[in-house]
Amino acid sequence: MPLIELKGIERVFHLGDSAVHALAGLDLAINVGEYVAVMGPSGSGKSTLLNLLGLLDRPNTGTYHLEGRDVTTLTPTEQARVRSERIGFVFQSFHLVPRLTAAENIALPMMLAGLPAKERSSRVEEALNNFGLENRAGHRPDQLSGGQRQRVAIARATIMRPAMLLADEPTGNLDRHTGEEVMNLLEGLNQKGVTLIIVTHDQVLGARAHRQLAMEDGELKHDSSSPRP
């Protein structure tokens, strides 16, 4: 059974009198543990697809099954719970809470999910060690380098042990060396079984993935592999 199964997905945005088909008749399956790059020019539908996969947006028509469950039929509250427990997000601009320390940013998803303080503390300590941040636990984002901020963001994204990680241009604000470190970190998580889906304009970055999806005008124009369900 695929982790992700999209069938007949349509997403239409209305701009004045015009209808923009951001996604048009999209069928897609992604298996557990895959490493996928979603590529294409601006306006191709990459970000819309990422938002749908992350349950930040709903399709106009079609179905989205995540771990065998039709998540398009869930209420916003139910979707928020699935998003919290099963999906991790890594963004180009980090999206850390400025007034919180590294440790507090990492703990935030667990606080929102209501995990006990003892478990939160244990998981945060483990994450700080795993991501090389043990000496930065008490630092706020403005006291961290770009690479450290992205590591905090990745630690936060994976602290709930999600089934998949969605990364939107994860190295976009980093220099080449730091970007390489971040990609090695993400790929290490994939090797441990986390499904990794990256949206990128960068052909070199996209080529690192085991599977490339090329989007154009809201359609999937090329899929470098066709995994069997």
C-alpha positions as CSV (number, residue, x, y, z in Angstrom):
1,M,0.0,0.0,0.0
2,P,1.4,3.4,-0.9
3,L,2.0,6.0,1.8
4,I,0.4,8.6,-0.5
5,E,-2.2,8.0,-3.2
6,L,-3.7,10.9,-5.2
7,K,-6.4,10.3,-7.8
8,G,-8.0,12.8,-10.1
9,I,-6.7,15.8,-8.1
10,E,-7.9,19.2,-9.4
11,R,-7.1,22.5,-7.7
12,V,-8.5,25.6,-9.3
13,F,-7.9,29.2,-8.1
14,H,-10.2,32.0,-9.3
15,L,-8.5,35.3,-10.1
16,G,-11.2,37.8,-11.2
17,D,-13.0,36.2,-14.1
18,S,-10.1,33.8,-14.8
19,A,-9.8,30.2,-13.5
20,V,-6.2,29.0,-12.9
21,H,-5.8,25.2,-12.9
22,A,-2.9,24.9,-10.4
23,L,-3.3,21.1,-10.5
24,A,-5.1,19.3,-13.3
25,G,-6.2,15.7,-13.2
26,L,-3.2,14.6,-11.0
27,D,-2.7,10.9,-10.3
28,L,0.3,10.0,-8.1
29,A,1.5,7.3,-5.7
30,I,4.5,7.5,-3.4
31,N,5.6,4.6,-1.3
32,V,6.8,4.4,2.2
33,G,10.5,5.4,2.5
34,E,10.8,7.0,-0.9
35,Y,13.0,10.1,-1.6
36,V,11.3,12.2,-4.2
37,A,12.1,15.6,-5.7
38,V,9.3,17.7,-7.2
39,M,10.7,20.0,-9.8
40,G,9.5,22.5,-12.4
41,P,9.3,26.2,-13.2
42,S,7.5,28.8,-11.1
43,G,3.7,28.4,-11.5
44,S,4.0,24.7,-12.4
45,G,2.0,23.5,-9.4
46,K,4.9,22.4,-7.1
47,S,3.9,24.5,-4.1
48,T,0.2,23.7,-4.6
49,L,1.1,20.0,-4.6
50,L,3.2,20.4,-1.4
51,N,0.4,22.2,0.3
52,L,-2.1,19.5,-0.6
53,L,0.2,16.7,0.6
54,G,0.7,18.6,3.8
55,L,-3.0,19.1,4.4
56,L,-2.5,22.9,4.2
57,D,-5.0,23.1,1.3
58,R,-7.8,21.0,-0.1
59,P,-8.4,19.9,-3.7
60,N,-11.6,20.9,-5.5
61,T,-12.0,17.4,-6.8
62,G,-10.2,14.1,-6.4
63,T,-9.1,12.0,-3.5
64,Y,-6.0,11.9,-1.3
65,H,-5.3,8.8,0.7
66,L,-2.5,9.0,3.3
67,E,-1.6,5.6,4.9
68,G,-4.7,4.2,3.4
69,R,-7.1,6.8,4.8
70,D,-9.0,9.3,2.7
71,V,-7.8,12.6,4.3
72,T,-9.8,14.8,2.0
73,T,-13.0,13.9,3.9
74,L,-11.7,14.9,7.3
75,T,-12.8,18.0,9.2
76,P,-10.2,20.8,9.6
77,T,-9.6,19.6,13.2
78,E,-9.1,16.0,12.1
79,Q,-6.7,17.2,9.4
80,A,-4.8,19.3,11.9
81,R,-4.2,16.2,14.0
82,V,-3.0,14.1,11.1
83,R,-0.7,17.0,10.1
84,S,0.7,17.2,13.6
85,E,1.3,13.5,14.1
86,R,2.2,12.2,10.6
87,I,3.7,15.1,8.6
88,G,6.8,17.2,9.1
89,F,7.6,20.5,7.3
90,V,10.9,22.1,6.5
91,F,10.8,25.6,4.9
92,Q,13.4,27.7,3.1
93,S,13.0,30.5,5.7
94,F,13.0,28.2,8.8
95,H,9.8,29.6,10.4
96,L,11.2,29.4,13.9
97,V,9.5,31.3,16.7
98,P,11.9,34.2,17.4
99,R,11.3,34.5,21.2
100,L,11.7,30.8,21.9
101,T,15.1,29.0,22.4
102,A,16.2,26.2,20.1
103,A,15.0,23.6,22.7
104,E,11.6,25.4,23.1
105,N,11.2,25.5,19.3
106,I,11.9,21.8,19.0
107,A,9.5,21.0,21.8
108,L,6.6,23.2,20.4
109,P,4.9,20.5,18.3
110,M,4.8,18.1,21.4
111,M,3.4,20.9,23.6
112,L,0.6,21.5,21.0
113,A,-0.1,17.7,20.9
114,G,-0.3,17.5,24.7
115,L,2.6,15.2,25.3
116,P,3.7,14.9,29.0
117,A,6.6,17.2,30.1
118,K,8.9,14.3,30.9
119,E,8.5,12.8,27.4
120,R,9.0,16.2,25.8
121,S,12.2,16.8,27.8
122,S,13.6,13.4,26.9
123,R,12.8,13.7,23.2
124,V,14.3,17.3,23.0
125,E,17.5,16.2,24.7
126,E,17.8,13.3,22.2
127,A,17.1,15.6,19.2
128,L,19.6,18.2,20.4
129,N,22.3,15.5,20.5
130,N,21.3,13.9,17.2
131,F,21.4,17.2,15.4
132,G,24.6,18.6,17.0
133,L,22.8,21.3,18.9
134,E,23.5,20.3,22.4
135,N,25.5,23.5,23.0
136,R,22.8,25.7,21.4
137,A,19.8,24.6,23.4
138,G,19.3,27.9,25.2
139,H,20.0,30.1,22.1
140,R,17.2,32.0,20.3
141,P,17.1,31.9,16.5
142,D,18.8,35.3,16.1
143,Q,21.8,33.8,18.0
144,L,22.1,30.9,15.6
145,S,23.7,30.6,12.2
146,G,21.6,29.7,9.1
147,G,22.7,26.1,9.2
148,Q,21.9,25.8,13.0
149,R,18.5,27.4,12.4
150,Q,17.7,24.9,9.7
151,R,18.9,22.0,11.9
152,V,16.5,23.3,14.7
153,A,13.7,23.4,12.1
154,I,14.4,19.8,11.0
155,A,14.6,18.6,14.6
156,R,11.2,20.3,15.2
157,A,9.8,18.8,12.0
158,T,10.7,15.3,13.0
159,I,10.2,15.4,16.8
160,M,6.7,13.9,16.5
161,R,8.2,11.0,14.4
162,P,6.2,11.7,11.2
163,A,5.7,9.3,8.4
164,M,6.8,11.9,5.8
165,L,8.9,15.1,5.7
166,L,8.0,17.8,3.2
167,A,10.9,20.2,2.4
168,D,10.3,23.4,0.4
169,E,13.7,24.6,-1.0
170,P,15.4,23.5,2.2
171,T,18.8,24.9,1.2
172,G,17.5,28.1,-0.5
173,N,18.9,30.4,2.2
174,L,22.1,28.6,2.9
175,D,25.6,28.7,1.4
176,R,26.8,25.6,-0.5
177,H,28.7,24.0,2.3
178,T,25.9,24.5,4.9
179,G,23.4,23.3,2.3
180,E,25.3,20.1,1.8
181,E,25.3,19.5,5.5
182,V,21.5,20.0,5.7
183,M,20.9,17.7,2.7
184,N,23.1,15.0,4.3
185,L,21.0,15.4,7.4
186,L,17.7,15.0,5.5
187,E,19.0,12.1,3.5
188,G,20.1,10.4,6.7
189,L,16.5,10.6,8.0
190,N,15.3,9.1,4.7
191,Q,17.7,6.2,5.1
192,K,16.1,5.6,8.5
193,G,12.8,5.2,6.8
194,V,11.2,8.7,6.7
195,T,9.6,9.4,3.4
196,L,11.3,12.6,2.1
197,I,9.7,14.9,-0.5
198,I,11.6,17.9,-1.6
199,V,10.4,20.8,-3.8
200,T,13.2,22.5,-5.6
201,H,14.2,24.6,-8.6
202,D,17.8,23.3,-8.2
203,Q,18.5,20.6,-10.8
204,V,21.6,19.4,-8.9
205,L,19.6,19.1,-5.7
206,G,16.8,17.4,-7.4
207,A,19.1,14.9,-9.0
208,R,20.1,13.6,-5.6
209,A,16.6,12.2,-5.0
210,H,15.9,8.6,-6.0
211,R,12.8,9.8,-8.0
212,Q,12.1,13.0,-9.9
213,L,8.7,14.4,-10.6
214,A,8.6,17.2,-13.2
215,M,5.6,19.5,-13.0
216,E,4.4,21.8,-15.8
217,D,1.1,23.8,-15.9
218,G,-0.4,21.9,-13.1
219,E,0.3,18.5,-14.6
220,L,2.8,15.8,-14.0
221,K,4.9,15.8,-17.2
222,H,7.5,13.3,-16.2
223,D,8.0,10.7,-13.5
224,S,11.5,9.1,-13.4
225,S,10.1,5.9,-12.0
226,S,6.7,4.2,-11.6
227,P,6.7,2.4,-8.2
228,R,4.4,-0.4,-7.8
229,P,1.8,0.0,-5.0
